[in-house]
Amino acid sequence: MSPEIHQRVRQLFAEALELTEAERLPFLQTACAGNSEVFGKVAQLLAAHVEAGHFLEGEPARPQRIGRYVVTAELGRGSMGIVYKAIDPLIGREVAVKVIRLQLLADGKEAAFLREQLFREARSAGGLFHPGIVVILDVGQEGDVPFIAMEYVDGPSLSQVLAARPRIDSDESLQFLQQTAAALDFAHAKGVVHRDIKPANIMLAKGVTVKVADFGIAKITSSQRYTKTGATMGTPKYMSPEQVDAKPLDGRSDQFSLAVVSFEMLTGVQPFEAESFTALAHTIAYGPRPSACAANPQLPAGVDQVFYRGLGKLPGERYASCREFVAALEGALTARVPGAQNVPRDTVPPLQVTREVRNRRMRPSRYIVGGATAAMLFVGAWVGKVGNKRLANPPAASQKNPPAADQQAAAPSDVPVIERFSADSESVQPGGLAELNWEVHGVADVNIVPDLGKKPAVGRARVQPAAPTYYHLTATNAAGTVFKEVYIAVNSLLSLYLDGERKLHRRQFDQGLAALRDAGELGELHAMLALADIYGQDGEGHRRNDKEAFYWFSKAAIAGSADGMLNLAICYYTGAGVDADDQLAAKWFTNAAELGNSDAILNLGDMYEHGKGYDKNLGKARDFYRRAAMMGNKEAKKRLAELDGRSQGRRQTN
């Protein structure tokens, strides 16, 4: 294993340890991106970790001092480090000292680089002097471990409060949220984004005064831990869609996270739940925006409209600032609309805003979410943006020109009612079709985006989403506008591959092979390699088929898989499933060798040793064997010893 691969394995292993066991496989499938060598090594380490029951040989004893600070107690610990309560002996002040365990993220030079960047970020955040932000007092290093000394907050975190009473009443929630929003907007005005807003980072001095903690620490852990692996940072259930996609962030990302915290405070439940990190990220980026009123029926109906905007999938959909979001939430919570709780959810009009804002929002916008998590295979979709206003009644006519009686009778007095808007399937395979059905009363036609546009008030239509997609229906009359969303998931290629593997395991051979073939044709590397391995030997439910194996190795090689390249070269070298061709074998062995595959390097040595594809050259053969042997290839060590033995024998004979 090359040094680069070894370092990659260590990084992924450390990251996987921070996830639950259920989350680890999807994370590895995504992060390894078809590199079976890395995947296998990390999987072996994780299996050994589970069997042993622990990775570290116990935690170190609590230190007596960290730098000049005298430790008096441990306040808490997390995946990144431990927080201690301590005394600054120079001035007798209580402080909190956070020890950052960068060694869990990297080794050697990279850890040193991360340490320096952490100090720069901490110094930058240290300039945030605001009553709602925990002040960073000092940075330093104890041995090989960096630490940050900060203001000690005498009081619980919001996380501890929520653990004791999951639902907080609206008045108290608004007090906490207003203070938090003010602190965040102050930081955003200074160009600092928190990146990890969650209940654990909202401290409550004396139980009432908000102090936002960990400014500057979240950024360093995000920018280094996950940009290299293609995943994302932040506490998963509070991440914004742009964090899921590893895109640049601004203050509106913190606003999304604050909206998640607000939802949890007012309802007692978290808005986004899933069984794995991959599924959770998918839900945040593409899942329907949840209803707070459904989770807590005591909330006024207008609260859902505020969360619909605060949890917008695109930053541009959200409020201009955190304080604006909280102000809108306060307006919805304090509104008292008679009978509002008895109105069907689909008919509740959005909060009123100015005509200028409404007109700006009526333009459609495009969602583009893609790439990084590896883990993850998302593609963007067109989604219509909702006008955020109950439409005003037509202006009253003057006394000189009163409206006709029949015109007065025709004017609707109620907003439209969406009787039904649904899909016949909540998920489809890539390229699959689904049917939308709708029935709306009080209007002649509706608008459905993306793809469909203006349609009669009652109808159905076939759709073929290329990616997970919201279908958004809007109905408008003179009394108001209503909307409803339908979400159709498009199964990821990874899930299609895993479905095929499950079916094979259940001895459903035809269905399993079909699912793997579909995934492979659509570009899923694991499926390509699995099919090549299956057809490369006899087994239950299939016969060996070298031509089929060659086909799938070819697709994997062209897609960039080192294993695919290696095995394609072997097919050309041995004539399995294709006419033997030493020149093409040498080409694909070379491509795989350039990606660090030690077996490919070994085989190049074999070709030089036997004069196949190249002129016979024992010196070059020895060089290739030596390279592969240095990477731990046992066969290469054996070949190298044999060559050296034959050379020594010839010298003795001469």
KEKOLMAR-444293 format. One record per residue (C-alpha): x, y, z; residue in one letter. Coordinates in nm, 2 decimals, decimal comma, m for minus. Example, Ala and Ser with C-alpha at 12.3 -4.5 7.8 and 13.67 -1.06 7.14 Angstrom:
2
((1,23 m0,45 0,78) "A");
((1,37 m0,11 0,71) "S");
***
This chain:
654
((0,00 0,00 0,00) "M");
((0,14 0,33 m0,11) "S");
((0,21 0,61 0,15) "P");
((m0,07 0,82 m0,01) "E");
((m0,32 0,53 0,01) "I");
((m0,21 0,46 0,37) "H");
((m0,27 0,82 0,47) "Q");
((m0,61 0,81 0,30) "R");
((m0,70 0,49 0,48) "V");
((m0,61 0,65 0,82) "R");
((m0,81 0,96 0,75) "Q");
((m1,12 0,77 0,64) "L");
((m1,09 0,53 0,94) "F");
((m1,08 0,83 1,18) "A");
((m1,38 0,99 1,02) "E");
((m1,58 0,66 1,01) "A");
((m1,52 0,61 1,38) "L");
((m1,71 0,93 1,45) "E");
((m2,02 0,79 1,28) "L");
((m2,26 0,52 1,41) "T");
((m2,21 0,17 1,28) "E");
((m2,52 0,21 1,06) "A");
((m2,37 0,52 0,90) "E");
((m2,02 0,38 0,83) "R");
((m2,09 0,17 0,52) "L");
((m2,27 0,43 0,32) "P");
((m2,00 0,68 0,41) "F");
((m1,72 0,45 0,29) "L");
((m1,91 0,36 m0,03) "Q");
((m1,92 0,73 m0,11) "T");
((m1,58 0,84 0,01) "A");
((m1,39 0,56 m0,15) "C");
((m1,55 0,63 m0,49) "A");
((m1,47 0,30 m0,65) "G");
((m1,13 0,25 m0,49) "N");
((m1,18 m0,11 m0,36) "S");
((m0,83 m0,12 m0,20) "E");
((m0,89 0,18 0,02) "V");
((m1,25 0,05 0,10) "F");
((m1,12 m0,29 0,19) "G");
((m0,85 m0,16 0,42) "K");
((m1,08 0,08 0,60) "V");
((m1,34 m0,19 0,64) "A");
((m1,08 m0,43 0,79) "Q");
((m0,98 m0,16 1,04) "L");
((m1,34 m0,10 1,14) "L");
((m1,41 m0,47 1,18) "A");
((m1,10 m0,50 1,40) "A");
((m1,22 m0,19 1,60) "H");
((m1,56 m0,35 1,66) "V");
((m1,41 m0,68 1,76) "E");
((m1,16 m0,52 2,00) "A");
((m1,43 m0,30 2,15) "G");
((m1,22 0,02 2,14) "H");
((m0,96 0,20 1,93) "F");
((m0,76 0,38 2,19) "L");
((m0,62 0,21 2,50) "E");
((m0,83 0,41 2,73) "G");
((m0,85 0,78 2,78) "E");
((m0,57 0,97 2,94) "P");
((m0,61 1,09 3,30) "A");
((m0,74 1,44 3,35) "R");
((m0,44 1,68 3,33) "P");
((m0,35 1,90 3,62) "Q");
((m0,24 2,19 3,40) "R");
((m0,29 2,29 3,04) "I");
((m0,04 2,56 2,96) "G");
((m0,06 2,80 3,25) "R");
((m0,42 2,71 3,33) "Y");
((m0,49 2,49 3,64) "V");
((m0,76 2,24 3,55) "V");
((m1,04 2,20 3,81) "T");
((m1,30 1,98 3,63) "A");
((m1,41 1,83 3,30) "E");
((m1,70 2,01 3,15) "L");
((m1,77 1,78 2,85) "G");
((m1,62 1,60 2,55) "R");
((m1,70 1,54 2,19) "G");
((m1,55 1,39 1,88) "S");
((m1,30 1,68 1,84) "M");
((m1,18 1,72 2,19) "G");
((m1,24 1,78 2,56) "I");
((m1,35 2,09 2,74) "V");
((m1,21 2,15 3,09) "Y");
((m1,30 2,41 3,36) "K");
((m0,98 2,58 3,48) "A");
((m0,84 2,88 3,66) "I");
((m0,61 3,14 3,51) "D");
((m0,36 3,18 3,80) "P");
((m0,23 3,52 3,68) "L");
((m0,57 3,69 3,74) "I");
((m0,77 3,42 3,93) "G");
((m1,03 3,41 3,65) "R");
((m1,23 3,09 3,57) "E");
((m1,20 2,99 3,21) "V");
((m1,30 2,70 2,98) "A");
((m1,01 2,53 2,80) "V");
((m1,08 2,32 2,49) "K");
((m0,82 2,07 2,39) "V");
((m0,84 1,99 2,02) "I");
((m0,74 1,64 1,92) "R");
((m0,62 1,70 1,56) "L");
((m0,43 1,37 1,57) "Q");
((m0,76 1,20 1,51) "L");
((m0,79 1,38 1,18) "L");
((m0,44 1,37 1,04) "A");
((m0,08 1,28 1,10) "D");
((0,26 1,45 1,09) "G");
((0,28 1,74 0,86) "K");
((m0,09 1,77 0,80) "E");
((m0,16 1,79 1,18) "A");
((0,09 2,07 1,20) "A");
((m0,08 2,25 0,92) "F");
((m0,42 2,21 1,08) "L");
((m0,28 2,34 1,41) "R");
((m0,15 2,66 1,25) "E");
((m0,48 2,72 1,07) "Q");
((m0,67 2,65 1,39) "L");
((m0,47 2,92 1,56) "F");
((m0,53 3,17 1,28) "R");
((m0,90 3,10 1,29) "E");
((m0,91 3,13 1,67) "A");
((m0,73 3,46 1,66) "R");
((m0,98 3,59 1,39) "S");
((m1,28 3,48 1,60) "A");
((m1,11 3,64 1,91) "G");
((m1,20 3,97 1,76) "G");
((m1,57 3,91 1,80) "L");
((m1,65 4,11 2,11) "F");
((m2,03 4,08 2,16) "H");
((m2,23 4,00 2,47) "P");
((m2,38 3,71 2,30) "G");
((m2,06 3,54 2,19) "I");
((m1,82 3,34 2,41) "V");
((m1,49 3,53 2,40) "V");
((m1,18 3,35 2,30) "I");
((m0,90 3,45 2,54) "L");
((m0,60 3,26 2,45) "D");
((m0,45 2,99 2,22) "V");
((m0,16 2,77 2,29) "G");
((m0,01 2,42 2,28) "Q");
((0,04 2,16 2,55) "E");
((0,29 1,90 2,42) "G");
((0,16 1,81 2,07) "D");
((m0,20 1,91 2,15) "V");
((m0,34 2,26 2,07) "P");
((m0,58 2,42 2,31) "F");
((m0,81 2,73 2,32) "I");
((m0,89 2,91 2,64) "A");
((m1,23 3,09 2,63) "M");
((m1,48 3,26 2,85) "E");
((m1,63 3,03 3,11) "Y");
((m2,01 3,03 3,09) "V");
((m2,18 2,95 3,42) "D");
((m2,49 2,77 3,30) "G");
((m2,62 2,49 3,09) "P");
((m2,62 2,45 2,71) "S");
((m2,95 2,46 2,52) "L");
((m2,88 2,09 2,45) "S");
((m2,90 2,02 2,82) "Q");
((m3,22 2,22 2,85) "V");
((m3,38 2,03 2,57) "L");
((m3,28 1,70 2,72) "A");
((m3,46 1,80 3,04) "A");
((m3,77 1,94 2,87) "R");
((m3,78 1,87 2,49) "P");
((m4,04 2,14 2,41) "R");
((m3,98 2,50 2,52) "I");
((m4,28 2,74 2,53) "D");
((m4,29 3,01 2,26) "S");
((m4,21 3,31 2,48) "D");
((m3,89 3,15 2,63) "E");
((m3,79 3,02 2,28) "S");
((m3,82 3,37 2,13) "L");
((m3,60 3,51 2,41) "Q");
((m3,32 3,26 2,33) "F");
((m3,36 3,29 1,96) "L");
((m3,36 3,67 1,95) "Q");
((m3,03 3,68 2,15) "Q");
((m2,87 3,41 1,93) "T");
((m2,98 3,58 1,61) "A");
((m2,83 3,91 1,73) "A");
((m2,50 3,74 1,80) "A");
((m2,49 3,56 1,46) "L");
((m2,58 3,87 1,26) "D");
((m2,30 4,06 1,44) "F");
((m2,05 3,78 1,34) "A");
((m2,18 3,77 0,99) "H");
((m2,13 4,15 0,96) "A");
((m1,77 4,09 1,05) "K");
((m1,73 3,82 0,78) "G");
((m1,73 3,53 1,02) "V");
((m1,97 3,23 0,97) "V");
((m2,01 2,98 1,25) "H");
((m2,08 2,67 1,05) "R");
((m2,19 2,45 1,34) "D");
((m2,49 2,61 1,51) "I");
((m2,66 2,35 1,73) "K");
((m2,81 2,34 2,08) "P");
((m2,48 2,23 2,23) "A");
((m2,31 2,55 2,10) "N");
((m2,58 2,78 2,25) "I");
((m2,48 2,83 2,61) "M");
((m2,72 2,99 2,86) "L");
((m2,54 3,19 3,13) "A");
((m2,74 3,17 3,45) "K");
((m3,00 2,98 3,24) "G");
((m3,12 3,30 3,06) "V");
((m2,84 3,49 2,87) "T");
((m2,73 3,34 2,54) "V");
((m2,36 3,29 2,47) "K");
((m2,28 3,13 2,13) "V");
((m1,97 2,91 2,16) "A");
((m1,71 2,76 1,93) "D");
((m1,67 3,05 1,68) "F");
((m1,37 2,98 1,47) "G");
((m1,34 2,62 1,57) "I");
((m1,61 2,49 1,34) "A");
((m1,44 2,64 1,03) "K");
((m1,11 2,47 1,08) "I");
((m1,27 2,13 1,13) "T");
((m1,48 2,17 0,83) "S");
((m1,23 2,31 0,58) "S");
((m0,97 2,04 0,64) "Q");
((m1,16 1,73 0,74) "R");
((m1,39 1,71 0,46) "Y");
((m1,28 1,90 0,15) "T");
((m1,02 1,63 0,08) "K");
((m1,26 1,34 0,12) "T");
((m1,56 1,50 m0,05) "G");
((m1,78 1,49 0,25) "A");
((m1,91 1,77 0,47) "T");
((m1,87 1,91 0,81) "M");
((m2,12 2,04 1,07) "G");
((m2,34 1,84 1,31) "T");
((m2,53 1,64 1,05) "P");
((m2,89 1,71 1,17) "K");
((m2,83 2,09 1,17) "Y");
((m2,64 2,12 0,84) "M");
((m2,77 2,35 0,56) "S");
((m2,81 2,21 0,21) "P");
((m2,51 2,40 0,09) "E");
((m2,30 2,23 0,37) "Q");
((m2,43 1,89 0,25) "V");
((m2,30 1,99 m0,09) "D");
((m1,97 2,14 0,04) "A");
((m2,04 2,47 m0,13) "K");
((m1,92 2,81 m0,01) "P");
((m2,11 2,93 0,29) "L");
((m2,24 3,27 0,42) "D");
((m2,45 3,38 0,71) "G");
((m2,76 3,22 0,56) "R");
((m2,62 2,88 0,63) "S");
((m2,62 2,97 1,00) "D");
((m2,98 3,09 0,96) "Q");
((m3,08 2,75 0,82) "F");
((m2,92 2,58 1,12) "S");
((m3,09 2,83 1,36) "L");
((m3,42 2,75 1,19) "A");
((m3,36 2,38 1,27) "V");
((m3,29 2,46 1,63) "V");
((m3,60 2,68 1,65) "S");
((m3,81 2,39 1,50) "F");
((m3,68 2,16 1,77) "E");
((m3,74 2,40 2,05) "M");
((m4,10 2,47 1,95) "L");
((m4,20 2,11 1,86) "T");
((m3,98 1,88 2,07) "G");
((m3,86 1,69 1,76) "V");
((m3,59 1,75 1,50) "Q");
((m3,71 1,83 1,15) "P");
((m3,47 1,60 0,97) "F");
((m3,43 1,24 1,07) "E");
((m3,27 0,94 0,88) "A");
((m3,10 0,61 0,96) "E");
((m2,77 0,70 0,80) "S");
((m2,56 1,00 0,72) "F");
((m2,62 0,96 0,34) "T");
((m2,99 0,94 0,39) "A");
((m2,99 1,23 0,62) "L");
((m2,79 1,45 0,38) "A");
((m3,04 1,35 0,10) "H");
((m3,33 1,44 0,32) "T");
((m3,18 1,79 0,40) "I");
((m3,10 1,86 0,04) "A");
((m3,41 1,71 m0,13) "Y");
((m3,66 1,60 0,13) "G");
((m3,99 1,79 0,19) "P");
((m3,98 2,08 0,42) "R");
((m4,14 1,96 0,75) "P");
((m4,45 2,10 0,91) "S");
((m4,40 2,24 1,26) "A");
((m4,78 2,26 1,31) "C");
((m4,81 1,89 1,24) "A");
((m4,55 1,81 1,50) "A");
((m4,71 2,06 1,75) "N");
((m5,08 2,14 1,66) "P");
((m5,08 2,41 1,93) "Q");
((m4,87 2,63 1,70) "L");
((m5,04 2,90 1,49) "P");
((m5,08 2,80 1,12) "A");
((m4,85 3,09 1,01) "G");
((m4,55 2,93 1,17) "V");
((m4,52 2,68 0,89) "D");
((m4,48 2,96 0,64) "Q");
((m4,19 3,10 0,83) "V");
((m4,02 2,77 0,85) "F");
((m4,09 2,71 0,49) "Y");
((m3,87 3,01 0,41) "R");
((m3,62 2,97 0,69) "G");
((m3,55 2,61 0,58) "L");
((m3,52 2,71 0,21) "G");
((m3,31 2,48 0,00) "K");
((m3,13 2,77 m0,15) "L");
((m2,97 3,06 0,05) "P");
((m3,16 3,31 m0,17) "G");
((m3,49 3,18 m0,05) "E");
((m3,42 3,25 0,32) "R");
((m3,45 3,57 0,51) "Y");
((m3,20 3,85 0,47) "A");
((m3,07 3,80 0,83) "S");
((m3,11 3,58 1,13) "C");
((m3,29 3,86 1,32) "R");
((m3,54 3,89 1,03) "E");
((m3,61 3,52 1,05) "F");
((m3,68 3,54 1,43) "V");
((m3,89 3,85 1,38) "A");
((m4,11 3,67 1,13) "A");
((m4,13 3,37 1,36) "L");
((m4,24 3,60 1,65) "E");
((m4,50 3,76 1,43) "G");
((m4,64 3,41 1,34) "A");
((m4,63 3,29 1,70) "L");
((m4,81 3,60 1,84) "T");
((m5,07 3,62 1,56) "A");
((m5,42 3,52 1,67) "R");
((m5,63 3,43 1,37) "V");
((m5,98 3,31 1,47) "P");
((m6,04 2,96 1,36) "G");
((m5,69 2,92 1,21) "A");
((m5,64 2,58 1,37) "Q");
((m5,95 2,45 1,19) "N");
((m5,85 2,55 0,84) "V");
((m5,71 2,27 0,63) "P");
((m5,33 2,30 0,61) "R");
((m5,32 2,34 0,23) "D");
((m5,55 2,64 0,25) "T");
((m5,36 2,85 0,50) "V");
((m5,24 3,16 0,32) "P");
((m4,87 3,27 0,36) "P");
((m4,77 3,56 0,58) "L");
((m4,84 3,90 0,41) "Q");
((m4,54 4,09 0,27) "V");
((m4,50 4,39 0,06) "T");
((m4,59 4,39 m0,31) "R");
((m4,23 4,45 m0,41) "E");
((m4,11 4,15 m0,22) "V");
((m4,39 3,93 m0,35) "R");
((m4,32 4,02 m0,71) "N");
((m3,95 3,94 m0,67) "R");
((m4,03 3,60 m0,53) "R");
((m4,27 3,50 m0,80) "M");
((m3,99 3,44 m1,04) "R");
((m3,88 3,07 m1,05) "P");
((m3,53 2,97 m0,93) "S");
((m3,31 2,68 m1,01) "R");
((m3,19 2,43 m0,76) "Y");
((m2,85 2,28 m0,83) "I");
((m2,72 2,04 m0,57) "V");
((m2,44 1,80 m0,66) "G");
((m2,11 1,63 m0,61) "G");
((m1,92 1,61 m0,28) "A");
((m2,03 1,34 m0,05) "T");
((m1,92 1,13 m0,20) "A");
((m2,12 0,92 m0,05) "A");
((m2,35 1,08 m0,26) "M");
((m2,46 1,13 m0,63) "L");
((m2,71 1,42 m0,63) "F");
((m2,82 1,62 m0,94) "V");
((m3,02 1,95 m0,93) "G");
((m3,38 2,01 m1,04) "A");
((m3,60 2,30 m1,13) "W");
((m3,83 2,40 m0,85) "V");
((m4,08 2,69 m0,86) "G");
((m4,05 2,95 m0,59) "K");
((m4,36 3,04 m0,40) "V");
((m4,51 3,39 m0,37) "G");
((m4,50 3,47 0,00) "N");
((m4,82 3,67 0,02) "K");
((m5,19 3,64 0,06) "R");
((m5,31 3,82 m0,25) "L");
((m5,48 4,15 m0,18) "A");
((m5,85 4,19 m0,27) "N");
((m5,92 4,40 m0,58) "P");
((m5,94 4,77 m0,50) "P");
((m6,28 4,89 m0,41) "A");
((m6,47 5,06 m0,70) "A");
((m6,57 5,42 m0,68) "S");
((m6,93 5,52 m0,60) "Q");
((m6,97 5,65 m0,96) "K");
((m6,89 5,31 m1,12) "N");
((m7,02 5,04 m0,89) "P");
((m6,94 4,68 m1,00) "P");
((m7,21 4,48 m1,17) "A");
((m7,41 4,25 m0,95) "A");
((m7,31 3,94 m1,15) "D");
((m6,94 4,04 m1,12) "Q");
((m6,98 4,08 m0,74) "Q");
((m7,14 3,73 m0,72) "A");
((m6,86 3,58 m0,93) "A");
((m6,57 3,71 m0,70) "A");
((m6,45 3,42 m0,49) "P");
((m6,47 3,47 m0,11) "S");
((m6,24 3,18 m0,02) "D");
((m5,89 3,08 m0,11) "V");
((m5,85 2,77 m0,33) "P");
((m5,87 2,43 m0,17) "V");
((m5,62 2,16 m0,28) "I");
((m5,83 1,84 m0,24) "E");
((m5,55 1,62 m0,37) "R");
((m5,19 1,65 m0,50) "F");
((m5,00 1,32 m0,49) "S");
((m4,77 1,08 m0,68) "A");
((m4,84 0,72 m0,75) "D");
((m4,49 0,64 m0,64) "S");
((m4,27 0,81 m0,38) "E");
((m3,96 0,69 m0,54) "S");
((m3,84 0,56 m0,88) "V");
((m3,53 0,41 m1,03) "Q");
((m3,31 0,63 m1,24) "P");
((m3,50 0,68 m1,57) "G");
((m3,83 0,56 m1,42) "G");
((m4,17 0,72 m1,46) "L");
((m4,42 0,84 m1,20) "A");
((m4,77 0,98 m1,23) "E");
((m4,89 1,30 m1,06) "L");
((m5,26 1,34 m0,97) "N");
((m5,43 1,66 m0,85) "W");
((m5,77 1,81 m0,78) "E");
((m5,81 2,17 m0,68) "V");
((m6,14 2,36 m0,60) "H");
((m6,19 2,74 m0,64) "G");
((m5,98 2,79 m0,95) "V");
((m5,99 2,70 m1,32) "A");
((m5,63 2,61 m1,35) "D");
((m5,31 2,56 m1,15) "V");
((m4,94 2,59 m1,21) "N");
((m4,71 2,28 m1,15) "I");
((m4,33 2,31 m1,17) "V");
((m4,10 2,18 m1,28) "P");
((m4,18 2,06 m1,63) "D");
((m4,56 2,08 m1,64) "L");
((m4,66 2,45 m1,61) "G");
((m5,02 2,56 m1,64) "K");
((m5,27 2,28 m1,61) "K");
((m5,65 2,23 m1,55) "P");
((m5,76 2,23 m1,19) "A");
((m5,82 1,85 m1,21) "V");
((m5,59 1,62 m1,39) "G");
((m5,29 1,38 m1,40) "R");
((m4,96 1,37 m1,58) "A");
((m4,66 1,14 m1,62) "R");
((m4,32 1,27 m1,51) "V");
((m3,97 1,13 m1,54) "Q");
((m3,75 1,30 m1,29) "P");
((m3,38 1,28 m1,36) "A");
((m3,30 1,35 m0,99) "A");
((m3,48 1,37 m0,66) "P");
((m3,74 1,64 m0,73) "T");
((m4,01 1,85 m0,56) "Y");
((m4,32 1,90 m0,78) "Y");
((m4,48 2,22 m0,66) "H");
((m4,84 2,31 m0,73) "L");
((m4,96 2,67 m0,69) "T");
((m5,33 2,78 m0,71) "A");
((m5,43 3,14 m0,70) "T");
((m5,76 3,33 m0,70) "N");
((m5,87 3,68 m0,59) "A");
((m5,89 3,56 m0,22) "A");
((m5,54 3,42 m0,20) "G");
((m5,27 3,17 m0,30) "T");
((m5,21 2,82 m0,17) "V");
((m4,95 2,56 m0,25) "F");
((m4,85 2,21 m0,19) "K");
((m4,55 2,00 m0,27) "E");
((m4,50 1,64 m0,38) "V");
((m4,16 1,48 m0,35) "Y");
((m4,04 1,20 m0,57) "I");
((m3,71 1,04 m0,48) "A");
((m3,48 0,90 m0,75) "V");
((m3,29 0,61 m0,60) "N");
((m2,91 0,67 m0,61) "S");
((m2,69 0,44 m0,81) "L");
((m2,53 0,33 m0,48) "L");
((m2,87 0,23 m0,34) "S");
((m2,95 0,04 m0,67) "L");
((m2,62 m0,15 m0,64) "Y");
((m2,68 m0,23 m0,27) "L");
((m3,03 m0,35 m0,37) "D");
((m2,88 m0,59 m0,62) "G");
((m2,63 m0,72 m0,36) "E");
((m2,92 m0,78 m0,11) "R");
((m3,12 m0,97 m0,37) "K");
((m2,82 m1,19 m0,46) "L");
((m2,77 m1,26 m0,09) "H");
((m3,14 m1,36 m0,07) "R");
((m3,08 m1,60 m0,37) "R");
((m3,30 m1,38 m0,60) "Q");
((m3,04 m1,42 m0,87) "F");
((m3,22 m1,28 m1,17) "D");
((m3,35 m0,97 m0,99) "Q");
((m3,01 m0,91 m0,82) "G");
((m2,81 m0,93 m1,15) "L");
((m3,07 m0,71 m1,32) "A");
((m3,03 m0,44 m1,05) "A");
((m2,65 m0,46 m1,06) "L");
((m2,66 m0,44 m1,44) "R");
((m2,89 m0,13 m1,43) "D");
((m2,65 0,03 m1,18) "A");
((m2,34 m0,06 m1,38) "G");
((m2,48 0,07 m1,70) "E");
((m2,56 0,40 m1,53) "L");
((m2,20 0,43 m1,41) "G");
((m2,19 0,28 m1,05) "E");
((m1,83 0,15 m1,02) "L");
((m1,90 m0,10 m0,74) "H");
((m2,17 m0,26 m0,96) "A");
((m1,93 m0,29 m1,26) "M");
((m1,66 m0,46 m1,05) "L");
((m1,92 m0,69 m0,88) "A");
((m2,06 m0,80 m1,22) "L");
((m1,71 m0,86 m1,36) "A");
((m1,62 m1,08 m1,05) "D");
((m1,95 m1,27 m1,08) "I");
((m1,91 m1,35 m1,45) "Y");
((m1,54 m1,43 m1,40) "G");
((m1,63 m1,76 m1,22) "Q");
((m1,91 m2,02 m1,20) "D");
((m2,16 m1,96 m0,92) "G");
((m2,52 m2,01 m0,81) "E");
((m2,76 m1,86 m1,06) "G");
((m2,50 m1,80 m1,33) "H");
((m2,23 m1,96 m1,54) "R");
((m1,88 m1,82 m1,61) "R");
((m1,88 m1,58 m1,90) "N");
((m1,54 m1,43 m1,98) "D");
((m1,68 m1,20 m2,25) "K");
((m1,93 m1,05 m2,00) "E");
((m1,65 m1,02 m1,74) "A");
((m1,43 m0,84 m1,99) "F");
((m1,72 m0,60 m2,08) "Y");
((m1,76 m0,49 m1,71) "W");
((m1,39 m0,47 m1,64) "F");
((m1,37 m0,24 m1,96) "S");
((m1,64 m0,01 m1,83) "K");
((m1,48 0,01 m1,48) "A");
((m1,14 0,08 m1,63) "A");
((m1,27 0,36 m1,86) "I");
((m1,45 0,50 m1,56) "A");
((m1,12 0,54 m1,38) "G");
((m1,11 0,23 m1,15) "S");
((m0,76 0,10 m1,08) "A");
((m0,90 m0,25 m1,02) "D");
((m1,08 m0,23 m1,34) "G");
((m0,77 m0,13 m1,53) "M");
((m0,57 m0,41 m1,36) "L");
((m0,82 m0,68 m1,45) "N");
((m0,87 m0,55 m1,80) "L");
((m0,50 m0,57 m1,86) "A");
((m0,51 m0,93 m1,73) "I");
((m0,78 m1,01 m1,97) "C");
((m0,57 m0,89 m2,26) "Y");
((m0,26 m1,06 m2,12) "Y");
((m0,43 m1,40 m2,08) "T");
((m0,68 m1,38 m2,36) "G");
((m0,98 m1,42 m2,13) "A");
((m1,29 m1,30 m2,30) "G");
((m1,09 m1,12 m2,57) "V");
((m0,80 m1,19 m2,81) "D");
((m0,47 m1,17 m2,63) "A");
((m0,29 m0,84 m2,70) "D");
((0,03 m0,77 m2,51) "D");
((0,04 m0,41 m2,62) "Q");
((m0,30 m0,33 m2,47) "L");
((m0,21 m0,53 m2,16) "A");
((0,09 m0,32 m2,11) "A");
((m0,11 0,00 m2,16) "K");
((m0,37 m0,09 m1,90) "W");
((m0,11 m0,23 m1,65) "F");
((0,07 0,11 m1,69) "T");
((m0,25 0,31 m1,62) "N");
((m0,32 0,10 m1,31) "A");
((0,04 0,13 m1,19) "A");
((0,02 0,51 m1,22) "E");
((m0,27 0,50 m0,98) "L");
((m0,05 0,31 m0,73) "G");
((m0,18 m0,05 m0,79) "N");
((0,11 m0,27 m0,67) "S");
((m0,02 m0,58 m0,86) "D");
((m0,01 m0,38 m1,19) "A");
((0,35 m0,28 m1,11) "I");
((0,43 m0,65 m1,04) "L");
((0,28 m0,75 m1,38) "N");
((0,48 m0,49 m1,57) "L");
((0,79 m0,65 m1,41) "G");
((0,67 m0,99 m1,53) "D");
((0,63 m0,85 m1,89) "M");
((0,98 m0,72 m1,89) "Y");
((1,12 m1,04 m1,74) "E");
((0,96 m1,26 m2,01) "H");
((0,98 m1,02 m2,30) "G");
((0,60 m0,99 m2,35) "K");
((0,48 m0,65 m2,48) "G");
((0,84 m0,52 m2,42) "Y");
((1,18 m0,63 m2,51) "D");
((1,32 m0,86 m2,24) "K");
((1,50 m0,65 m1,98) "N");
((1,58 m0,80 m1,65) "L");
((1,71 m0,47 m1,51) "G");
((1,37 m0,30 m1,57) "K");
((1,19 m0,61 m1,44) "A");
((1,40 m0,59 m1,12) "R");
((1,31 m0,21 m1,08) "D");
((0,93 m0,29 m1,11) "F");
((0,95 m0,58 m0,87) "Y");
((1,14 m0,36 m0,62) "R");
((0,88 m0,08 m0,65) "R");
((0,59 m0,33 m0,58) "A");
((0,79 m0,50 m0,30) "A");
((0,83 m0,16 m0,13) "M");
((0,45 m0,13 m0,14) "M");
((0,42 m0,46 0,05) "G");
((0,35 m0,69 m0,24) "N");
((0,46 m1,03 m0,13) "K");
((0,47 m1,19 m0,48) "E");
((0,70 m0,90 m0,59) "A");
((0,94 m0,98 m0,30) "K");
((0,94 m1,34 m0,41) "K");
((1,01 m1,26 m0,78) "R");
((1,29 m1,01 m0,68) "L");
((1,45 m1,28 m0,46) "A");
((1,44 m1,53 m0,75) "E");
((1,59 m1,28 m1,00) "L");
((1,87 m1,19 m0,75) "D");
((1,93 m1,57 m0,69) "G");
((1,96 m1,64 m1,06) "R");
((2,20 m1,35 m1,11) "S");
((2,42 m1,47 m0,82) "Q");
((2,42 m1,82 m0,96) "G");
((2,54 m1,70 m1,30) "R");
((2,82 m1,50 m1,14) "R");
((2,94 m1,80 m0,95) "Q");
((2,93 m2,01 m1,26) "T");
((3,13 m1,76 m1,45) "N");
***
